[in-house]
């Protein structure tokens, strides 16, 4: 009787519960983000740490020709920074805060991505003790429309 109860009752229910927990955790986790960066760039590694601390699963590729990656994606030079990432068909350029990426994924606007041009002090990965004001820009590669997505240290 005990074997039958485990086979037809409790065990299948426990397996379904465990499967449900695993699926719920996977759905709740942020999607994977892939970062293209230079092997020698410390601030890129710090930005990756920032994303991981926010719950993102990060993969990265060290590349020699980062400008070539940016050109392949059609990214305008004025939006460029020291690393480029891709998540769910969005381009993330530079030191974009994780909270802005999370908002992008939640709202799903019709844009190509987000950018923090340059390397402003105080942005994630650029914590140098100095905090410069900076903007996160949304952009559209087809029309190259730029809009301010968020502002920091203003």
Rosetta blueprint (number, residue, H / E / L):
1 X L
2 X H
3 X H
4 X H
5 X H
6 X H
7 X H
8 X H
9 X H
10 X H
11 X H
12 X H
13 X H
14 X H
15 X H
16 X H
17 X H
18 X H
19 X H
20 X H
21 X H
22 X H
23 X H
24 X H
25 X H
26 X H
27 X H
28 X H
29 X L
30 X L
31 X L
32 X E
33 X E
34 X E
35 X E
36 X E
37 X E
38 X L
39 X L
40 X L
41 X L
42 X H
43 X H
44 X H
45 X H
46 X H
47 X H
48 X H
49 X H
50 X H
51 X H
52 X H
53 X H
54 X L
55 X L
56 X L
57 X E
58 X E
59 X E
60 X E
61 X E
62 X E
63 X L
64 X L
65 X L
66 X H
67 X H
68 X H
69 X H
70 X H
71 X H
72 X H
73 X H
74 X L
75 X L
76 X L
77 X H
78 X H
79 X H
80 X L
81 X L
82 X L
83 X L
84 X E
85 X E
86 X E
87 X E
88 X L
89 X L
90 X E
91 X E
92 X E
93 X E
94 X E
95 X L
96 X L
97 X L
98 X H
99 X H
100 X H
101 X H
102 X H
103 X H
104 X H
105 X H
106 X H
107 X H
108 X L
109 X L
110 X L
111 X L
112 X L
113 X E
114 X E
115 X E
116 X E
117 X L
118 X L
119 X L
120 X L
121 X L
122 X L
123 X L
124 X L
125 X L
126 X L
127 X L
128 X L
129 X L
130 X L
131 X L
132 X L
133 X L
134 X E
135 X E
136 X E
137 X E
138 X E
139 X E
140 X L
141 X L
142 X L
143 X L
144 X L
145 X L
146 X E
147 X E
148 X E
149 X E
150 X E
151 X E
152 X E
153 X L
154 X L
